[in-house]
Amino acid sequence: MSPTILVETPRPGVRLLTISRPERKNALDRATYRALGDALDAAAIDDGVRVVVVTGAGGDFTSGNDLSDFRDIAETGEPSAGLTFLGRLVGFPKPVIAAVEGVAVGIGTTMLLHFDLAYAGAGAKFRLPFVPLGLCPEGGSSLLLARVAGSKLARELLMLGEPFGPETAREAGLINAVAAPGTALAAALERAEALAGLSHAAMAATKRLMGTASTEEVRAAMAREAETFHALRRGPEAQAAFTAFFQRRAAPPSPS
């Protein structure tokens, strides 16, 4: 397994996947997306795994797409690593739970729409900064967020792209509950252990039935978003935003 994804079995029947790029706030590059998807695939076919929990190392969930990947705007003809990962997540047959601490930015927030359960620490910070970056929503969020959050709140979060806290995330249907700071993983593991102790056949059937009506619609929305997203990514506004980001990151710290 990639060193950017740590794989553990902290409790019987529970597979824990930890995104481990703490020096980049667990930003997701192509290799990390592939490793996370491979870990999901392995859990899907492992009869000993009943539930998967996903979290981030170093006090953050994930800062979203690694913008270094966006400097390469060449057309490869292949689907993006992020879209491929989300496709694996959408079709995953077992319960998946997120444990969010620190930052959850971009796809770090939109992927929560595809988790069965999600818990966040009280200090978590969410953001959907697509429009400020000259981009459009992805991950099926243009369809799903309005369904779970309501049209007005979804538009506010997606159009303005401003940071928001865990209480708003709960109101928007992105998480189930807010935990004390630093305890999101404990809350997620507690729920995972409870799910793992229930009937595997009944759990699989329930997840399948709940997803039957929407899976194809979600995949179609993700495909439409991806086409628009990558067209915008090549545009001058997005490229200017990426350039500004890298200039800020390369700038020396201000004197104290």
N, C-alpha and C positions, 0 to 999 in steps of 0.2 A: 504494500500500500504506500502511496505517496506520503512523504513526511509532512505535507500540508494538511492531511486529513488523519487524525488520530482515531483509531478504532478500538473500542473497549466493550466489555460486557460487565457493567457494574452490578447488575442484578439478574437473576434468572429470567431468560426470555427477552431481555432488554439489550439492544445494541445501541451504544452511544457513539456518535460521530462528532468529532470536534474539529472545526475549521481552525487550523493552526498556522496563521501568518500574523502573529501579534504585532510584528514590527511594521506592518501595513494595515493595522486594524482589521485583519482578516479579509482584505480585499480579494475578490475572486478573479483570478486570471484563468486562461484557458486550461492550464494543467490542473488547477484546483477544481474547476468545474468538472473536468473529466474524472478526477479522483473521487470527488463526492458522488458523481453519478455511478461510478464503478462500485463504490461502497454500498450504495442503495441497491444496485443489482445483486450484489453478493448477499445482502440481507434478505432480499426478496425470495431467494431460492434456498435459504438456510432454514430448515425446519425448526431449529432451535431458537430462532429469532421470532418473537411475536409482535414486538413494538420497536420502533426506531426513534431515538431522541437525537436532535441536532442542536449543537450549541457552538460557541466560539471561544477561543482561548484568549487569555490576557485581559479579561474584563470587557470585551466587545463581542457582539454577534458577528456582523460583517459590515464594512463600509461600502459594500456593493461592488460593482464592476471595477476592476483595476484599470484605471484610465490609461495606463501604459499600453494596454492592448488597443486602445482607440487611436493611437498614433499611426497604426497600420490601417489604411483605408482601402487597400487593394481588394479587388473583388476575387474571392476564391471560389465562388459558386457553392460553397458549403454552408450549412446552417451554423449560426453562431454557437459557441460552446455553451453560453447561457441558455439559449433556447432549447438546445439538446438536453441539458440538465433538467430544465423545467418540464420537458416532455416526459422524462423518466419519473419525475416527482408526481406529475398529474396521474400517471398510470400505475403508481405504486400500490400494491395490493394489501399492504398492512398499515396499521395506524402509524402516523408520524407526528411527533410532538416537537415543537421548538422551545428552546430556553434562551431568552433574549436578555442580555445585559449590555450596557454601554450603547454603542451606536448600531443602528439598523438602517442603512441608507439604500435608496434605490431598490434594486432587486432584493436587498436584505430585508426590505419591508414587503415588497410585492409577493415574494415567495411565501410569506406567511398566509396568504390567501389560499394556498394549496396544502397547508398543514391541517391535520385533523384537530389538533389542539395546540395552543401556544400560551406561554407564560412569560412575563417580563418583570424584571426588577424595577423598583420604583425610580431608579435613576436612569432608566433606558431613554434614549433619544432616537426618534424616528424621523425620517425625511424622505420625500419623493421629489428629488430636485430635477426632474426631467426637463420641464419647460425652462427653468433658469439656465440649463446647460444647452438649450437649443434643440432639445430632443422631445420625444413623445412618450407616454406611458408604455410599459412593457409588462410581460408576465401575466397577461390576461387581466390586468388591473383596470383597463378602460371598461371592461364588462363587469368584473366581479366586485370591484370596490363599491360601485353604486348600489349593487344588490345587497351588500351587507351593511353599508354605512348610510345609505340613502343618497339621493342625487346631490343635494346641496353640500353635504359634508365631503363627499367624494370629489366634487368639483373644487372645493376649497383646498383640499390636500393635494390634488393632482395639478391644478392650474397655478396656484401660488408657489408650491414647492417649498413651503416654509417648514422648519423643524416643529415637531410636536411631541408631547410626552406620552407616557403609558396610559394615562386616564383617557386621553383622546383616542389612543390606539384601541382601547377596550370599547369605547363608544362606537368606533368605526368598525368593530367586529374583527379586528386584526388579531387580537389576543383574547384569551378567556378570562384572565385575572392578572392583577398586579401583585407581585410578591415583594417582601421586604428586600432592600438592596442586597445583592449578592446571593439571593436564595432562589432565583428563577430555576436553576438546574435542579435543586432539591425538590421544588414543586413539580417540575416536569417528570422527574424520576418517580416520584410518589404516584402520579397519575399513570405513568407507564407501567409500573408494577401492578397497579389495579387492573389495567387493561390486559396485561399479560396473563393474569390469573383467570380470565374469563374464557368462554368457549371460543376456540380458534375458528371453527367453522361458522359459528354465528357472527363473529366479528367480521370475518372476511365477507360474508354475505351482506351484512349491514353496510359495510363500506362500498361494496359493489353496487348495491341498490341505490344508495344515496348519490353515487356518481353517474349512474346510467343516463340520467336525463340531461346532464350538463357537460360531460366530458368532451364530446365532439364540438359543441358550441364554444367551449373554452379553447380548444385547440385551434379552431378557426379564428377566434379573436386574437390569439397569440400570433398566428401567422400574419394577420393583417397588421398588427402592431409592429412585428419584426420588419416587414417590408417598408413601412413608413419610418421606423426608427433608424434603419440603416441608410435610407435616403437622406434623412436629416443629419445623421452622423457625418456624412461626407460634405455637408453644407458649410458655408462660411461662418454662421453663427456658432455652431457646435465646435468647429475647429478653433475659433477664436477663444471659446470658453476653455477648451482643453489646453491651448497655449498659455492662457492666463494661469491655469491651475499649475502647470509645470514650472512656470516662472516663479510663482509664489513658493512652490516647494523647494526650488533651487536657491532662492534668495537666502543670504546669511541672516541669522537671527538679529533682531534689533538690539542695540546696546541697552542694558538696563540702567 
